[in-house]
Amino acid sequence: MSGPYSYSLTTFAPSGKLIQLEHALKAVQAGATALAVRAKSGVVLATEKKLPALAIPASYQKISVITDHIGVVYAGMGPDSRVLVKRGRKIAQQYKRTYGEDIPVKMLVRELASVMQEFTQSGGVRPFGVALLVAGVDADGEPALYQVDPSGSYWAWKASAIGKGMLNAQAFLEKRFKANDELEDAINMAILTLQETFEGAMTEDNIEIGIVSDVDQKFRVLTPAEIKDYLDEIA
């Protein structure tokens, strides 16, 4: 889309759209596929890691820990995600310092969404070129999964995908998702879903998986050795 509305963030086009938001969504759609699955006993995040041949895999992370019980994966522009992860950690720490307990997943998501929405109506800034999948377990042991888009919209999901392979991954998840699956089943399904959109050979170095369980309520990123075990099990 061209014309005077293409370059203005704060002016609606006659169609009722903010064109810069459309461009931000295209940045998300150009990113490597990321997905999430909520199981009965936890949540799984999984993503592709497309690296140059000589890059060191351990130096590149798409899944980040925000608090002990919440993690996030992104699709889109990595630098933008780092800004939001830093903001999320600050919000979580302020909440804990004020109330003496961990921030609920939905509240953290709402605050991050508010930050992203603010960047759609302010002069001199641009929207975040990133979408987030946020996974966690609240104090009552209930697993939670949310998606946040560049517009600041957010929804709770049973399973979702973002990025380049979103449509194929979402279709696969709709066919295979079962609400009563255990966490181990959800990990296997997440890997199988990534394989649907993956180009080339999948190894422990070019995918990343994070999990949070209702048992210990701790979010952690799986090691390459753990991922290799799951890949061998599926092969």
C-alpha positions as CSV (number, residue, x, y, z in Angstrom):
1,M,0.0,0.0,0.0
2,S,1.3,3.4,-0.9
3,G,0.3,7.0,-0.4
4,P,0.4,9.5,2.4
5,Y,-0.9,7.0,5.0
6,S,1.9,4.5,4.5
7,Y,4.4,6.6,6.5
8,S,2.1,7.9,9.3
9,L,1.6,5.9,12.4
10,T,-1.0,8.1,13.9
11,T,-3.2,8.7,10.8
12,F,-5.9,6.2,9.8
13,A,-6.1,5.3,6.1
14,P,-9.6,5.7,4.5
15,S,-10.0,1.9,4.9
16,G,-9.8,2.3,8.7
17,K,-6.3,0.7,9.0
18,L,-3.1,1.9,10.4
19,I,-0.8,1.0,7.5
20,Q,2.4,0.9,9.7
21,L,0.7,-1.8,11.8
22,E,0.2,-3.8,8.6
23,H,3.9,-3.5,7.9
24,A,4.7,-4.6,11.5
25,L,2.6,-7.7,11.0
26,K,4.5,-8.5,7.8
27,A,7.7,-8.3,9.8
28,V,6.2,-10.9,12.2
29,Q,5.2,-13.1,9.3
30,A,8.7,-13.0,7.8
31,G,10.2,-14.3,11.1
32,A,11.1,-17.9,11.9
33,T,8.2,-20.0,13.0
34,A,7.4,-20.2,16.8
35,L,4.6,-22.0,18.5
36,A,3.2,-22.9,21.8
37,V,1.1,-25.8,23.2
38,R,-0.8,-25.7,26.6
39,A,-1.0,-29.2,28.1
40,K,-2.9,-30.3,31.2
41,S,0.2,-30.1,33.3
42,G,2.2,-27.2,31.7
43,V,3.0,-25.2,28.6
44,V,5.6,-25.8,25.8
45,L,7.3,-23.1,23.7
46,A,9.2,-24.1,20.6
47,T,10.9,-22.2,17.8
48,E,13.2,-22.5,14.8
49,K,16.6,-21.0,15.1
50,K,17.9,-20.1,11.6
51,L,21.7,-19.5,12.0
52,P,24.5,-18.7,9.6
53,A,26.9,-21.6,9.0
54,L,29.6,-20.2,11.3
55,A,27.5,-18.9,14.1
56,I,27.7,-20.3,17.6
57,P,24.2,-21.7,18.4
58,A,24.5,-21.0,22.2
59,S,24.9,-17.2,21.4
60,Y,21.5,-17.0,19.8
61,Q,18.3,-17.3,21.9
62,K,14.7,-16.8,20.9
63,I,13.1,-18.0,24.1
64,S,13.6,-15.9,27.2
65,V,12.9,-16.2,30.9
66,I,10.9,-13.2,32.2
67,T,10.4,-14.5,35.8
68,D,10.9,-17.9,37.4
69,H,7.4,-19.0,36.3
70,I,7.0,-17.1,32.9
71,G,8.8,-17.4,29.6
72,V,8.3,-15.9,26.2
73,V,9.2,-16.7,22.5
74,Y,9.0,-14.2,19.6
75,A,8.6,-14.1,15.9
76,G,9.8,-11.0,14.0
77,M,12.6,-8.6,14.9
78,G,14.9,-9.8,17.6
79,P,16.0,-6.4,18.9
80,D,12.4,-5.4,19.4
81,S,11.8,-8.5,21.5
82,R,14.7,-7.7,23.8
83,V,13.2,-4.4,24.6
84,L,9.9,-6.1,25.6
85,V,11.6,-8.8,27.6
86,K,13.6,-6.2,29.5
87,R,10.3,-4.2,30.1
88,G,8.5,-7.4,31.2
89,R,11.2,-8.3,33.7
90,K,11.0,-4.8,35.2
91,I,7.2,-4.9,35.5
92,A,7.4,-8.3,37.2
93,Q,10.0,-7.1,39.7
94,Q,8.0,-4.0,40.5
95,Y,4.9,-6.1,41.1
96,K,6.8,-8.5,43.4
97,R,8.4,-5.7,45.4
98,T,5.0,-4.1,45.9
99,Y,2.9,-7.1,46.7
100,G,5.4,-9.7,47.8
101,E,4.3,-12.3,45.3
102,D,4.9,-13.3,41.7
103,I,2.9,-11.4,39.1
104,P,0.0,-13.4,37.5
105,V,0.6,-14.4,33.9
106,K,-2.4,-12.5,32.6
107,M,-1.4,-9.3,34.4
108,L,2.1,-9.4,32.9
109,V,0.7,-10.0,29.4
110,R,-1.7,-7.1,29.8
111,E,1.1,-4.8,30.8
112,L,3.3,-5.8,27.9
113,A,0.3,-5.4,25.5
114,S,-0.2,-1.9,26.9
115,V,3.4,-1.0,26.1
116,M,3.0,-2.4,22.5
117,Q,-0.3,-0.5,22.1
118,E,1.2,2.8,23.2
119,F,3.7,2.5,20.3
120,T,0.8,2.5,17.9
121,Q,-0.5,6.0,18.8
122,S,2.5,8.0,19.7
123,G,4.4,10.3,17.4
124,G,8.1,9.7,16.7
125,V,8.0,6.0,17.3
126,R,7.0,2.9,15.3
127,P,5.1,-0.3,16.2
128,F,7.1,-3.2,17.6
129,G,7.8,-5.6,14.7
130,V,7.3,-8.6,16.8
131,A,4.6,-10.9,18.2
132,L,5.0,-12.8,21.4
133,L,3.8,-16.1,22.9
134,V,3.9,-15.9,26.7
135,A,3.7,-19.1,28.8
136,G,3.5,-19.5,32.5
137,V,2.0,-21.2,35.5
138,D,0.1,-19.1,38.1
139,A,0.3,-19.6,41.9
140,D,-2.8,-21.8,41.8
141,G,-1.0,-24.2,39.4
142,E,-3.0,-23.3,36.3
143,P,-1.0,-23.3,33.1
144,A,-1.5,-20.2,30.9
145,L,-0.7,-19.3,27.3
146,Y,-1.2,-15.9,25.6
147,Q,-0.3,-14.4,22.3
148,V,0.4,-10.6,21.9
149,D,0.4,-8.9,18.5
150,P,2.1,-5.6,17.5
151,S,-1.2,-3.8,17.8
152,G,-1.3,-4.6,21.6
153,S,-4.1,-7.1,21.2
154,Y,-3.8,-10.3,23.3
155,W,-5.7,-13.5,23.7
156,A,-5.5,-16.7,25.7
157,W,-4.8,-19.8,23.6
158,K,-4.8,-23.6,23.9
159,A,-2.2,-23.8,21.1
160,S,-0.9,-21.1,18.7
161,A,1.8,-20.4,16.1
162,I,3.4,-17.2,14.8
163,G,5.9,-16.4,12.1
164,K,6.6,-17.6,8.6
165,G,5.0,-21.1,8.9
166,M,2.1,-19.9,11.0
167,L,-0.7,-21.1,8.8
168,N,0.6,-24.7,8.3
169,A,1.6,-25.0,11.9
170,Q,-1.8,-23.7,13.1
171,A,-3.6,-26.2,10.9
172,F,-1.5,-29.0,12.2
173,L,-2.1,-28.0,15.8
174,E,-5.9,-27.8,15.2
175,K,-5.9,-31.4,14.1
176,R,-3.6,-32.8,16.8
177,F,-4.3,-30.8,19.9
178,K,-5.8,-32.7,22.9
179,A,-6.7,-30.8,26.0
180,N,-5.8,-33.8,28.3
181,D,-2.3,-34.3,26.9
182,E,0.5,-34.4,29.5
183,L,3.6,-32.1,29.1
184,E,5.7,-34.8,27.5
185,D,3.0,-35.3,24.8
186,A,2.9,-31.6,24.2
187,I,6.7,-31.4,23.7
188,N,6.5,-34.2,21.1
189,M,3.6,-32.4,19.4
190,A,5.5,-29.1,19.3
191,I,8.4,-30.8,17.6
192,L,6.2,-32.6,15.1
193,T,4.5,-29.3,14.3
194,L,7.8,-27.5,13.7
195,Q,8.7,-30.3,11.3
196,E,5.7,-29.4,9.2
197,T,7.2,-26.1,8.3
198,F,10.9,-26.8,8.8
199,E,13.3,-26.6,5.8
200,G,16.3,-28.9,5.9
201,A,17.4,-31.3,8.7
202,M,16.1,-30.5,12.2
203,T,18.8,-30.8,14.9
204,E,19.2,-29.8,18.6
205,D,21.1,-26.7,17.4
206,N,18.5,-25.2,15.1
207,I,15.4,-25.4,17.3
208,E,14.8,-24.2,20.8
209,I,12.3,-25.5,23.4
210,G,11.1,-24.0,26.7
211,I,8.8,-25.6,29.2
212,V,7.0,-24.7,32.4
213,S,5.3,-27.4,34.6
214,D,2.6,-27.2,37.2
215,V,4.7,-29.4,39.4
216,D,7.6,-27.1,40.2
217,Q,6.1,-24.0,38.5
218,K,9.5,-23.1,37.0
219,F,10.1,-22.0,33.4
220,R,13.3,-23.3,31.8
221,V,14.9,-23.8,28.4
222,L,15.8,-27.3,27.4
223,T,19.5,-28.1,26.8
224,P,20.6,-29.2,23.4
225,A,21.2,-32.7,24.8
226,E,17.6,-32.9,26.1
227,I,16.3,-31.7,22.7
228,K,18.4,-34.4,21.0
229,D,16.8,-37.1,23.1
230,Y,13.3,-35.9,22.0
231,L,14.3,-35.8,18.4
232,D,15.7,-39.3,18.6
233,E,12.5,-40.5,20.2
234,I,10.4,-39.1,17.4
235,A,12.7,-40.3,14.6
